[in-house]
Amino acid sequence: MEWVSELLGRLHPLVIHLPIGFLVLGGLLWLKNRQSSEYPALLPTLFLWTGLAGALACLSGYLLYRSGGYAYESVETHLWFGLVTTLFCLLLYAKDKASFLAPLKKLPLSALLGLGLVLIAITGHKGGTLTHGEGYLSEPLPRAVKKALGLPVFEELPIALTADNWKDADLYDGVVHPILNNKCVGCHGPTQAKGGLRLHRQEDILSGGKNGPVIGAKTPDRSELLVRIGLPGENEDHMPPLEKEPLLREEIALLKAWVAAGHPFEGSIGEHGLEMALLEPFFPKNAADYYPDATLAPVPADSLKTARDNSLHVEPLSRDLPWLRVSALNKPDFSLADTLLMEPFVSLVVTLDLSNTRINDSLYHYLKRLPNLTVLNLAHTTVTERGIEQLASLGNLKNLNLNHTEITPALLAKLEAFPALEKVYVFGTLLPEDGPKSLKDGTVTIEYGGYVLPGIASDSISY
Ligand code: HEC
């Protein structure tokens, strides 16, 4: 007959609504009759029903606890509050019947009802926390409200690396932990453990998720954590889920390098032999100096949302500037039609990542229309002389990534005409590495390697 008790236990989430409903109904009846100062005749019956339904809820809850694998400590408060609430409602019923309870009758009904409702609310809340986890209810509250209530607020952790200190910075504490914190811990952390996984502490990372460990020893390609990040954006297992801010390419490369180094939790970046190339993208750029100087109105949020809903990644470059960073990381089929998504904020786009997309010549014509574009990543795309030529009119373009493209010496020469260009990346191209190191008398540096990520898997998979 064990199945009976198990079934009854599973009915607990249903049964608990009965006492809540009865007690709320009691409160409403009292409110309705308050003016006529009549004692609602139905109230004692309602209290009896609340008590009986409460007893049933306690019983089913107890059976669920027995069969559901809950630890006593986790259910303790909920269980006791449930019992007390039930007893309290039975007392409310009995006070009119038993003379020894007469003192209770002297208390105002509103206070008794109010106390009953408070007790049942606490019981319900404790039960909800058991099912959904701590902080489930408060999570959607705005930051300011959470702070005012003294609730934990998610703090984004900065990565504070510079060209001078990067080698001595802690690999895990300084870089890996902030990345996981900023992009994953909202769902895999102290308040929520989606998929049974928490990523905010060493022991949690090591113990993995409901399907076991998520990191393999020095094997990024077989580590679930990285495999999921590397899945195409529309795959439902892709992490973070599409509606959340994806990892940047440099963040993925860094997590890979960390796993490849044996996912150490101690030691500096230098000790673990990571190349500067992996860290350089995290060095601070003084955004205000690097990007154009203009006062522009911020974009309407709905146009950003439309772009994001269509898999374009759009994020503000910094808190104090209006500029946007746009990436087609999750959109390898980015085409001319998608440029319409950027139309409402063309003048705000300062960095654009179209690497690994299948763009063609028709698109360059559009790129010309991004007046403040400063950083353009065209790595792993088909670039042509006719296309690149058109970008010469971009008066703010400073940084152009042509890694892994079919750039030719003739095409490189075209860059002489780019007015603001400072840096061109041509790693993994057919250009001879002993070719010119700069253009325009040294104003444009040509990077053949060094800053470039080694041939990691993220270069060859499409997101
Ligand atoms: C919006 C919430 C959300 C965010 C943010 C998020 N995840 Fe997840 N993650 C989930 C959900 C939900 C599951 C469970 C999906 C399932 O069971 O298939 C999951 C499952 C996983 C798993 C599989 C665990 C297992 O053992 O089955 C891994 C690994 C993972 N996430 C890694 C990450 C990483 C790394 C990040 C940050 C880059 C991240 N997630 C960000 C919601 C999220």
Boltz pocket constraint, residues with backbone or C-beta under 6 A from the ligand:
constraints:
  - pocket:
      binder: B
      contacts: [[A, 179], [A, 180], [A, 183], [A, 184], [A, 185], [A, 186], [A, 187], [A, 188], [A, 194], [A, 195], [A, 196], [A, 197], [A, 208], [A, 209], [A, 210], [A, 211], [A, 212], [A, 213], [A, 214], [A, 224], [A, 225], [A, 228], [A, 229], [A, 237], [A, 239], [A, 240], [A, 241], [A, 244], [A, 247]]
      max_distance: 6.0
